[in-house]
Amino acid sequence: MADYKIGVIPGDGIGQEVTAHARNVLEVAGGRFGVSFEFREGMAGGTAYDAAGDPFPSETQELCADSDACLFGAVGGPQWDALPREKRPEAAILGLRQKFGLFANLRPAAMFEPLVDASTLKAEAVRGLDLLVVREGVGGIYFGEPRITEQVNPDEERAVDTMVYSTSEIRRIVRVGFEMASVRRKKLLSVDKENVLETSRLWRRVAGEVARDFPDIEVSHMYVDNAAMQLIRDPLQFDVIVTGNMFGDILSDAASMLTGSIGMLASANLNEAGFGVFEPVHGTAPDIAGQDKANPIAAIMSAAMLCRYALKRAGMADAIEAAVSKALDGGLRTPDIHTNGTTLVGCAAMGERVAELVGG
């Protein structure tokens, strides 16, 4: 009997390619550390809609419910853009987060030393970068009701999205932020728009209340527009950033470019019971899908996060992260991070090299 059951949901586009390498690396790490896996694959996103008429089929939901953790690829593509909102591929990841209460979205952004010249910022601005965005994942404007588009008169439509947060929702995600800061550099920034939004006024008040339980953590607050500017101006000032769903989505994508490519960023989606779904931050990149040009590192680093947070196997996580670092030290680069003097490789070659290094 396997030690762990892992759901594998490749999704669409390059999700199919990168998830295969994350799975392989996880299996190799398991062999090295004496851990066995049972991998079971499910459909989600546009491919699931094409096959079953549903972007998040009941079979995939059952697979996740019966797994210790899940690897997720990416969903979406222009061929599904005209579908109703509830049938579009993105409904799969939103449904997954909501169904399993995946409220804590952890998005680290760390700079590998060999990639300092791949960043759009000067090397001195990003060398040593190591920040973590803790994003609330099941509330805010992405899930608030009412959500409508209505005809006001024959010539005009009106659309409404609702941003809603409760005290308990804010408290639990802010607490996760403080817990993460307590094992890092003990600095936490809470990001809001308190000067404009009622939800942010509540957010800042609750964050201040939670801070009293963590007296050793240096706490600060910042408006989201200033936080975006500061990420570009001086990213090294940040340790842990905790914020709501929409703000976290935007800031973490901005942070991805500090590291050289969005293809480098992993993420974890965790619930209160410890179950998690682990996915790269990038999308499906339909323009390069199937061409062996995708960067599998974000998906592989997501597998490392699976080991660390879901399986509590820090040694396996460390081994995967070290293998990625060694592959980069060796000069291998996929197209998104390629610079002069390095070796251009495809998705398969990069994934296979990392797996080889994980195996020792």
Secondary structure, DSSP 8 states (H G I E B T S, - for coil): --SEEEEEEEESTTHHHHHHHHHHHHHHHHHHHT--EEEEE---THHHHHHHS-SS-HHHHHHHHTSSEEEEEE---GGGTTS-GGGSTHHHHHHHHHHTT--EEEEEEE--GGGTTTSSS-HHHHTT-EEEEEEE-SSGGGT-S--EEEEEETTEEEEE------HHHHHHHHHHHHHHHHTTTSEEEEEE-TTT-HHHHHHHHHHHHHHTT-TTSEEEEEEHHHHHHHHHH-GGG-SEEEE-HHHHHHHHHHHHGGGT-GGG-EEEEE-TTS-EEEEESS---TTTTTTT----HHHHHHHHHIIIIIS--HHHHHHHHHHHHHHHHTTEE-GGG--TTSEE--HHHHHHHHHHHHT-
